[in-house]
Amino acid sequence: MLTAAYIASGIFAFPRELVAAAGPNAPYAFLLECLGALFGLWLWFRVNRIHPDGPLSFAPDLLPVWLAAPTLLATLMLHAALAIIVVSDFAFVLHSFFLIETPLFVLQACVVLVAVYVAWFDLPALARSVQFIYLLAVVISILVGLLLIPQITSLYAILPTPDISATPVLLGAYKGSYLFWGYELTVTLYPKLHPEDRAKAEKYAYRAMALTFLFFALGYALTMGVSGPELVTHSIWPGVSTMRLVNVGTFLINKLGLLLVTFWGLFVLTFVMSRLWCLAYDVSPLFRKFSVGWYRGTLLFFGVVVLWGTQAFQTPVHLIAFAQDFLVPTVLVFNFGMPPILLLAGALRQRVAIARTSP
């Protein structure tokens, strides 16, 4: 679930910003992105360990209320914005390549409604759905992607340059950091685990993230090798444009690459339903008794919020501008600024507790 909660955030745009900002240093920038995501996940797990039995979105026992309330608001806004961005991006892709005459709102509503329906039955059904459709989408993506290997003509674009420059590497990693947005889901998911399973879950999360590094590295090599850096930097969805070139003439469906793009909708679905589930449980500490009715009511409410938010973007250009100008710095500040505050609060709480028990 943790992996499914971030893989869709950049699958359509990758590696456009990375290559545009880093140029020949893009492989190094990608490596820096991966290390940053791994460090961010490690940070959140450290925070979860000091407050393992309740969601950290609102923790007045850890933070004073004047600080816990803004934390909750920031968490809700972040999860909602991520869901809005992914739903909007996928709807634009479907509208541009498949369903030109279908209104965008209809496409967006379909994604949100299906996500709400799957999340409706809470974590067990949600996890089982993710377990099946996520792995299916990964396997099919790899198999279809391998068909592009004979079409690699720009091998030079895949190889890293020996002239490493720090500024392009840092800028590329910054602009391409959207690739791993969403692993902060651990804030809400961690308390749902049995205490004896938490250490094992952390280990699996690291392994799964490492596998996604390889998955995106394969996507980078295929996209750059087939399309070249010039086309990648000028394409709105370079991965989609590259996969369109997969054409199997003897197969029942010759445009196999376009079929793959529809399977990427499964990534989008797992991402959105995980976000909606997370939003519903993030507000649960505000209720004295968070029942099934309250869960489903908040789920519907946030589904409406996400669908309403998608109407703010009329074109992919507006979406890209919002993501780069607002979401990139906001998510980075949240992922790497919030954990130290919570860890400091946990250390102070522990020191106070020790002082009270000391004679």
MOQUI-V300675 format. One record per backbone hydrogen bond with DSSP energy under -1.0 kcal/mol. NH is the residue of the N-H (numbers start at 1). CO is the residue of the C=O. Records with the same first field share a line. If there is no record, write none. Layout:
# MOQUI-V300675
NH = CO + CO
This chain:
# MOQUI-V300675
5 = 1
6 = 3
7 = 3
9 = 6
14 = 10
16 = 13
19 = 15
20 = 16
21 = 17
22 = 18
23 = 19
25 = 22
26 = 23
29 = 25
30 = 26
31 = 27
32 = 28
33 = 29
34 = 30
35 = 31
36 = 32
37 = 33
38 = 34
39 = 35
40 = 36
41 = 37
42 = 38
43 = 39
44 = 40
45 = 41
46 = 42
47 = 43
48 = 44
49 = 45
62 = 59
63 = 59
67 = 64
68 = 64
69 = 65
71 = 67
72 = 68
73 = 69
74 = 70
75 = 71
76 = 72
77 = 73
78 = 74
79 = 75
80 = 76
81 = 77
82 = 78
83 = 79
84 = 80
85 = 81
86 = 82
87 = 83
88 = 84
89 = 85
90 = 86
91 = 87
92 = 88
93 = 89
94 = 90
95 = 91
96 = 92
97 = 93
98 = 94
99 = 94
102 = 99
107 = 103
108 = 104
109 = 105
110 = 106
111 = 107
112 = 108
113 = 109
114 = 110
115 = 111
116 = 112
117 = 113
118 = 114
119 = 115
120 = 116
122 = 119
126 = 122
127 = 123
128 = 124
129 = 125
130 = 126
131 = 127
132 = 128
133 = 129
134 = 130
136 = 132
137 = 133
138 = 134
139 = 135
140 = 136
141 = 137
142 = 138
143 = 139
144 = 140
145 = 141
146 = 142
147 = 144
148 = 145
149 = 146
151 = 148
152 = 149
153 = 225
154 = 225
157 = 154
158 = 155
159 = 155
161 = 24
164 = 162
169 = 165
170 = 166
171 = 167
172 = 168
173 = 169
174 = 170
175 = 171
176 = 172
177 = 174
179 = 176
180 = 177
181 = 178
183 = 180
185 = 182
186 = 183
187 = 184
188 = 185
189 = 185
190 = 186
192 = 189
193 = 190
197 = 194
201 = 197
202 = 198
203 = 199
204 = 200
205 = 201
206 = 202
207 = 203
208 = 204
209 = 205
210 = 206
211 = 207
212 = 208
213 = 209
214 = 210
215 = 211
216 = 212
217 = 213
218 = 214
219 = 215
220 = 216
221 = 217
222 = 218
223 = 219
224 = 220
225 = 221
226 = 222
227 = 223
228 = 224
232 = 228
233 = 229
241 = 237
242 = 238
243 = 239
244 = 240
245 = 242
246 = 243
248 = 254
251 = 248
256 = 254
257 = 246
259 = 255
260 = 256
261 = 257
262 = 258
263 = 259
264 = 260
266 = 263
268 = 264
269 = 265
270 = 266
271 = 267
272 = 268
273 = 269
274 = 270
275 = 271
276 = 272
277 = 273
278 = 274
279 = 275
280 = 276
281 = 277
282 = 278
283 = 279
286 = 283
287 = 284
291 = 289
295 = 291
296 = 292
297 = 293
298 = 294
299 = 295
300 = 296
301 = 297
302 = 298
303 = 299
304 = 300
305 = 301
306 = 302
307 = 303
308 = 304
309 = 305
310 = 306
311 = 308
312 = 309
313 = 310
319 = 315
320 = 316
321 = 317
322 = 318
323 = 319
324 = 320
325 = 321
326 = 322
327 = 322
328 = 323
330 = 326
331 = 327
332 = 328
333 = 329
334 = 330
335 = 331
336 = 332
337 = 333
338 = 334
341 = 337
342 = 338
343 = 339
344 = 340
345 = 341
346 = 342
347 = 343
348 = 344
349 = 345
350 = 346
351 = 347
352 = 348
353 = 349
354 = 350
355 = 351
356 = 352
357 = 353
358 = 354
